[in-house]
Amino acid sequence: MNISDFNLELFSLKGKNAIITGGNSGLGQAFSIALAKGGANVLAVSLMDDDGETKQWVEDCAVAYKYIYSDITANGECKRVVDECVNTWGSIDILINCAGISINIEDVRKFTRKEWDKMVSVNLTAAFEMIHEASKYMIEQKSGKIVNIASLFAFLGGQWSPAYAATKHGIVGLTKSMCDELAQFNIQVNAIAPGYFVTKLTEKTRSDEKRNTGILSHIPANRWGFAAELMGACVFLSSDAASYVNGTVLTVDGGYLMR
């Protein structure tokens, strides 16, 4: 692409078809809405009941919305989800791997194989299987964008949940290895590592004055982030403007890792 070929239409997702796991709640909902605002049709996959809110937001953007209730850790479910997207709209152009869980147990001696296996299954294995199934179509069409949602804990330890940190380190490794495999087919695989954001899941931490103060002391921006502040990164990495961005981990953390 020549300099003269650059234009803001490269950021458009018009006509693209996207799957977002965990796409109807929390940060996943923000990613669904971001892609819809960019012009993409949205297929949200979740174990959360669909209350219609995400559907309304997406359809207000004049694009199509589809919801699939699915446990993507179950055998064959990732294939079913990807096939449904292709059968409905004709292609899978964007995959956002956002589904994830965190099980926190303050005494590490009580963090057992049961908790470990569940988190690895949801946070890491399901992401691999979604990529495995989506890439079959993307390789044939010689294009695709895959964005994995990592975390600051891909770079840190993390008390109370060794599996969470381990799976997020794993997501970064998966991003880099899949980049190495798929870049030759014009498929860009990248990750976003969010910092501390205001969500329902972080409400308890934010209300704990001691923990909240400790977190803020590490953030140069001196505040928690808002989900809307992740949406631009998602659109960029899902668009043709990021056609030569491969295997990167984009941190959106208010500067947390700088301290």
LINDA-V672029 format. One line per field, one symbol per residue. ss: DSSP state (a for helix, b for strand, c for the rest). phi: phi as a letter, one per 20 degrees, with the letter a starting at -180 (. if undefined). burial: + if it has 9 or more other ideal C-beta (glycine too) atoms within 8 Angstrom, else -. A space follows every 10 residues. Layout:
ss = ???
phi = ???
burial = ???
This chain:
ss = ccaaaccaaa acccccbbbb bccccaaaaa aaaaaaaacc bbbbbbcccc ccaaaaaaac ccccbbbbbc ccccccaaaa aaaaaaaaac cccbbbbccc cccccccaaa ccaaaaaaaa aaaaaaaaaa aaaaaaaaaa accbbbbbbc caaacccccc caaaaaaaaa aaaaaaaaaa aaaaacbbbb bbbbccbcca aaaaaaacaa aaaaaacccc ccccbccaaa aaaaaaaaca aaccccccbb bbcccaaac
phi = .egfefbfff efdgneccdc fmecblffff ffffffffoe fcdedaeege enffgfgfff emceccdcfb efeegnfffg fffffffedn acdccdedga ccddcfegfd edgffgffff fffcfffgff fgfffgffff elarccceee agffddepfm bgffffffff ffffgfffgg edgfdmdedc cddfeecfbf fegfffeegf fffffffedg fmafedgfee fffffgfedf fdfcdcmede ecbmngffd
burial = ---------+ +++--+++++ ++++-+++++ ++++++++++ ++++++---+ ---++-+++- +-+-++++-+ -+----++-+ ++++++---- ++++++++++ --+-+----- +---++-+++ ++++++++++ +++++++++- ---+++++++ ++++---+-- ++++++++++ ++-+++-++- -++-++++++ +++++++-+- -+--++---- -+--++--+- ---++-+-++ +-+++++++- -++--++-++ ++++++---
